[in-house]
Amino acid sequence: MKGTTMQKNDFTTVDLGKGQVRVYERDGVRLHAYQTRDLIDDEVFVIEKGGKAIVIEYPPFFDNIEELTQYLADAGIEVEGILAAYHMAGASFLPGIPVYATASADVYGHEGGGKALIDNFTAAFGDAFDNSIPAVTNVLEAGPVKIAGITVNIMPNDEAFDIEIPALNAVYTHMLGHDCHSIVAGAGHADAIIAQLKGYLSDGFDLVLTSHYTPEDLKDVQTKIDYLENLKAIAAQSEDASAFKAAVEKAYPEYAGQNYLDMTTGFFFPEG
């Protein structure tokens, strides 16, 4: 793609009271990557051009909602739309702003797996967590849509949708994390993730944005592909759940996300 190449470490930092914003810029378009430092490591992305912006995902904790709202005001950024894909909790953030989602994401957030997670987080985190869910005002189809003068490409999936951001040569998806475990629902799911990640390699994206990690790059994508291939191999060689989990922990002793590994173990060995 034409334009300046973005590097994942080429950013300026704005430290806030709780979270931190990493600001990237490519050909007049800025990415404000807000690391919430909340209890579930959420990331929120603000794509800005000329003071107008799109927000990707909601911050679900009240203190982050206040902090990010203040950051946007201080920076003079006017948000014209929120893309709510996998994280719909936090409706008190920028009320009245149009909310964009696919039909599948609408169901996921209000009735499906996303709603179940919101219920679990409400039980776990109590009053610190904003469990209110916004109404979707603009239903998205697959393909390009222009918001705040910025064109993004919507890529629906069974749960919600991923987002390609051509102006940044970036893509947004739910999870990557090159040095943490992932929720992998068996070998077939691993193959599906691998196919998706190989698509990112062939598309040549500079950055991969995810809602639980700081921006990553294609080296990180390849690391994740290798991890998933190894996960399948370990599962094929393991007699039971405990053997699988022990082998994965031995192979990746520094990886975060132990709860994700526990879930993956249950998927590969449901009787374990």
Secondary structure, DSSP 8 states (H G I E B T S, - for coil): --S----TT--EEEE-SS-EEEEEEETTEEEEEEE---TT--EEEEEEETTEEEEES---BHHHHHHHHHHHHHHT-EEEEEE-SS----TTSSTTS-EEEEHHHHHHHHTSHHHHHHHHHHHHHGGGB--------EEE-SEEEEETTEEEEEEE-SSSEEEEEGGGTEEEES---TTB-----SHHHHHHHHHHHHHHHHHT-SEEEETTEEEE-HHHHHHHHHHHHHHHHHHHH-SSHHHHHHHHHHH-TT-B-HHHHHHHHHHH-TT-
